[in-house]
Amino acid sequence: MSLEGKDVLLVGYFSAKQKRHAVLMNELADSVTSLGARVVERFVQRRGVSAGGVKAMGRPYSSRTLVSAGKVREIASAREETGAEVVIFLNPLTDHQRDALAEVFGCMVISSTDL
């Protein structure tokens, strides 16, 4: 799959303990732009601020979408506003998550592992 000339949204899901999340998102943006795409917006979902949240960090907010329902709505709105053609998650996605998110966003959804 070629990203050449495509507008993309980037999404990252991180533990609150991950202090390098901005660096990791910048590295993804660099990889994507080196493939000829244009990053039009970035989204970060952080989890694990409380002790209970830290214990739940190994589980996604949603097994269907990885991130929270609110974050999905935020990304979907931005995708519609920007006309982005691809949403790229820094995190690995299952086929089920990829399909569910593509249906909600109305565009192709991939993981950084697909690049």
C-alpha positions in Angstrom: 0.0 0.0 0.0 1.4 3.4 -1.0 0.9 6.4 1.2 2.4 8.7 -1.5 0.3 12.0 -1.6 -2.2 10.8 1.0 -3.4 12.9 4.0 -3.2 10.8 7.2 -4.2 11.0 10.9 -1.8 9.5 13.5 -3.1 7.8 16.7 -1.1 6.5 19.7 -2.2 4.7 22.8 0.2 5.0 25.7 0.6 4.2 29.4 0.8 7.4 31.5 4.2 6.0 32.5 5.4 6.4 28.9 7.2 9.7 29.0 8.5 9.5 25.5 5.0 9.4 23.8 5.7 12.7 22.0 9.0 11.3 20.7 7.4 8.1 19.5 4.6 10.0 17.7 7.3 12.2 16.0 9.1 9.1 14.9 5.9 7.7 13.4 5.3 11.1 11.7 8.8 11.1 10.2 8.3 7.5 8.9 5.0 8.4 7.3 6.2 11.6 5.7 9.3 9.8 4.4 6.7 7.6 2.5 5.2 10.7 0.9 2.2 11.2 3.1 1.1 14.4 4.9 0.2 14.2 8.6 -2.8 16.4 9.1 -3.5 15.7 12.7 -2.3 13.6 15.7 -4.2 11.9 18.5 -2.9 10.5 21.8 -4.8 8.4 24.2 -3.0 8.1 27.6 -4.1 5.6 30.2 -2.9 4.6 33.7 -2.8 7.7 35.7 -4.5 6.1 38.8 -3.5 2.9 40.5 -6.6 1.2 39.0 -5.8 2.6 35.6 -2.2 1.2 35.8 -3.6 -2.3 36.5 -5.9 -2.0 33.5 -3.3 -0.7 31.2 -2.6 -4.1 29.6 -6.2 -4.1 28.4 -7.4 -1.7 25.7 -10.2 0.7 26.4 -12.2 -1.3 24.0 -11.3 -4.7 22.4 -13.2 -3.5 19.4 -11.4 -0.1 18.8 -8.3 -0.1 21.2 -9.1 3.5 22.2 -12.0 5.0 24.1 -15.4 5.7 22.4 -14.8 9.4 23.0 -11.4 9.3 21.2 -13.0 7.3 18.3 -15.6 10.1 17.9 -12.8 12.7 18.0 -10.8 10.9 15.4 -13.9 10.3 13.2 -14.8 14.0 13.3 -11.3 15.1 12.4 -11.2 12.5 9.6 -14.4 13.9 8.2 -13.2 17.6 8.6 -9.8 17.0 7.0 -10.7 14.4 4.4 -7.8 12.3 5.6 -7.6 9.0 3.6 -5.8 6.9 6.1 -5.7 6.6 9.9 -2.4 5.1 11.2 -2.1 3.7 14.7 1.3 3.5 16.3 0.1 0.4 18.2 -0.5 -3.0 16.6 -4.2 -3.6 15.7 -6.0 -6.9 15.4 -7.9 -7.5 12.1 -11.2 -7.0 14.0 -10.0 -3.6 15.4 -8.8 -2.6 11.9 -12.2 -3.5 10.3 -14.3 -1.9 13.1 -12.3 1.3 13.0 -12.3 1.5 9.2 -16.1 1.2 9.3 -16.4 4.0 11.8 -13.9 6.3 10.2 -14.9 5.6 6.6 -11.3 5.1 5.4 -8.4 2.8 5.5 -6.9 2.0 9.0 -3.5 0.6 9.4 -0.9 0.1 12.2 2.7 1.3 12.1 3.7 -2.4 11.8 2.1 -2.3 8.3 4.4 0.4 7.0 
